[in-house]
């Protein structure tokens, strides 16, 4: 059984830029508060997609914990760029790193796994202890993140920006000397975005393990 994945080193960049987000939202970046707002929305959208799909997007280092070596046949996070170490607690209570020649890594993009090398077996571990696997995960640089995922993130950013500071029950906004604008209900708009995001992410969502 897998436990919650820990983030050891987060991504240095986001999968979408502030400029792309501003274009998606149709807003100007002249006000500094809008830039920080968009940066926050991008980060939130990326985290949502990662949790929703059980993936990591831009390169980051993670720590995955499980109860048994058999759990390694299906890793809880994808894609895996590099496996750094597998640690366990031996029968004497000491923390030990599993020798790399004991196992092999199948880094299939959305279904990564760790298996035993021919003729090898997993070492005995202390009952009740956990196995900790450290890895570098993600597609790589922002440019390597699939276009459908990046589009989903921008849609989520656009929705968050459009709802910021607006009364969810107001359907018409009037500006003196300019006129009025009719907005769709929050349920209608967010429902449309959710359906679009779900469709864009459907090929990348991994069922929780």
C-alpha positions in Angstrom: 0.0 0.0 0.0 1.3 3.4 -1.0 1.3 6.4 1.4 1.1 10.1 0.6 3.9 11.2 -1.7 6.3 13.9 -0.3 7.8 16.7 -2.4 11.5 17.1 -1.7 12.3 19.6 -4.3 9.6 21.4 -6.3 9.7 22.5 -9.9 11.9 25.5 -10.8 9.4 26.6 -13.4 5.6 26.3 -14.0 4.2 24.5 -17.1 2.6 27.8 -18.2 4.0 31.3 -18.3 2.3 34.5 -16.9 2.2 35.9 -20.4 0.3 32.9 -21.6 -2.1 33.1 -18.7 -2.6 36.8 -19.3 -3.5 36.1 -22.9 -5.9 33.4 -21.8 -7.6 35.7 -19.4 -7.5 38.7 -21.7 -6.0 41.0 -19.0 -3.1 43.4 -18.9 0.1 42.8 -16.9 0.7 46.5 -16.3 -0.5 46.2 -12.7 1.9 44.2 -10.6 -0.9 42.7 -8.5 -2.3 41.0 -11.6 1.1 39.3 -12.3 1.3 37.9 -8.8 -2.4 36.8 -9.0 -1.7 34.9 -12.2 1.4 33.3 -10.8 -0.7 32.0 -7.9 -3.5 30.7 -10.2 -0.9 28.9 -12.4 0.7 27.2 -9.4 -2.7 26.2 -8.0 -3.9 24.9 -11.4 -0.7 22.8 -11.8 -1.1 21.3 -8.3 -4.7 20.4 -9.1 -3.7 18.7 -12.3 -0.9 16.8 -10.6 -3.2 15.5 -7.9 -6.1 14.8 -10.2 -4.0 12.8 -12.6 -1.4 11.4 -10.2 1.4 12.8 -12.3 4.2 15.4 -11.9 4.6 17.9 -14.7 7.8 19.9 -14.6 11.0 18.2 -13.1 10.8 17.7 -9.3 12.2 15.3 -6.7 9.7 13.2 -4.7 9.7 10.6 -2.0 7.3 7.7 -2.2 6.6 5.3 0.7 4.9 1.9 0.7 4.4 -1.1 2.9 5.9 -3.9 0.9 8.3 -4.5 -2.0 5.5 -5.9 -4.0 4.0 -2.4 -4.2 6.9 -1.3 -6.4 5.3 -3.1 -9.4 3.0 0.0 -9.8 4.4 3.4 -8.8 1.9 6.0 -7.5 3.4 8.9 -9.5 4.4 9.3 -13.2 6.4 10.0 -15.3 9.7 8.9 -13.6 12.8 10.4 -15.1 15.3 8.8 -12.7 15.2 6.5 -9.7 17.6 7.8 -7.0 17.3 5.2 -4.3 15.2 2.6 -2.6 15.7 2.5 1.2 14.3 0.0 3.7 14.8 -0.9 7.4 16.4 -4.3 7.8 15.7 -6.9 10.5 18.3 -5.2 12.8 16.5 -1.8 12.5 19.1 -0.2 10.3 18.3 1.9 7.3 19.7 0.3 4.2 19.8 1.2 0.5 18.8 -1.6 -1.9 21.7 -2.3 -4.3 20.8 -1.1 -7.8 21.7 -4.4 -9.4 18.8 -6.1 -7.6 16.1 -4.3 -9.5 15.3 -2.7 -12.9 13.1 0.3 -13.6 10.5 0.3 -16.4 9.9 4.1 -16.9 6.8 3.7 -19.0 5.4 7.3 -19.2 2.2 6.7 -17.3 2.7 3.2 -15.8 6.2 3.1 -14.3 7.2 0.1 -12.2 10.2 -1.4 -10.5 10.8 -5.1 -10.9 13.4 -7.6 -9.7 16.4 -8.4 -11.9 16.6 -12.1 -13.1 17.6 -14.4 -10.3 17.4 -11.8 -7.5 15.1 -11.3 -4.6 14.1 -8.5 -2.4 15.9 -8.3 1.0 14.1 -9.1 4.3 12.8 -6.0 6.0 11.6 -5.2 9.5 7.9 -6.0 10.0 5.8 -2.9 9.9 8.5 -0.7 8.4 8.1 1.2 5.2 10.0 1.2 2.0 11.0 4.7 0.8 11.7 5.3 -2.9 13.3 8.6 -4.0 13.0 9.7 -7.6 13.1 12.5 -10.1 9.7 12.8 -11.6 8.0 14.9 -14.3 8.0 15.4 -18.1 11.1 17.6 -17.8 11.0 21.3 -18.9 7.7 23.2 -19.3 8.0 22.7 -23.1 7.9 18.9 -22.7 4.6 19.0 -20.8 1.9 17.7 -23.2 -0.1 20.5 -24.9 -3.4 19.1 -23.7 -2.3 19.4 -20.1 -1.0 22.9 -20.6 -4.3 23.9 -22.2 -6.2 22.5 -19.2 -4.0 24.5 -16.8 -4.7 27.7 -18.8 -8.4 27.0 -18.7 -8.3 26.6 -14.9 -6.3 29.8 -14.6 -8.9 31.6 -16.8 -11.7 30.4 -14.6 -10.0 31.4 -11.4 -9.1 34.8 -12.7 -12.7 35.4 -14.0 -14.2 34.6 -10.6 -11.7 36.6 -8.5 -13.4 39.5 -6.8 -16.8 38.9 -8.4 -20.1 38.1 -6.6 -20.9 34.6 -7.7 -24.6 35.6 -7.7 -24.3 38.6 -10.0 -25.1 37.9 -13.6 -24.8 41.5 -15.0 -22.0 44.0 -14.3 -22.5 47.7 -15.2 -19.8 50.2 -15.7 -20.9 53.8 -15.7 -20.4 55.5 -19.1 -19.5 52.2 -20.7 -22.4 49.9 -20.5 -23.2 46.5 -19.0 -21.9 43.0 -19.5 -23.9 39.8 -19.1 -22.1 36.9 -17.4 -23.1 33.3 -17.4 -24.0 31.9 -14.0 -21.1 30.5 -12.0 -22.4 27.0 -12.2 -22.9 27.2 -16.0 -19.4 28.7 -16.6 -17.5 26.5 -14.2 -19.4 23.4 -15.4 -18.3 24.1 -19.0 -14.7 24.6 -17.9 -14.7 21.5 -15.8 -16.0 19.4 -18.7 -13.4 20.8 -21.0 -10.6 20.3 -18.5 -11.8 16.7 -17.9 -11.7 15.9 -21.6 -8.2 17.4 -22.0 -6.8 15.4 -19.1 -8.6 12.1 -19.8 -5.6 10.5 -21.6 -3.3 11.4 -18.7 -5.3 10.5 -15.6 -4.0 7.6 -13.7 -6.4 5.9 -11.3 -5.3 6.3 -7.6 -3.3 3.3 -6.4 
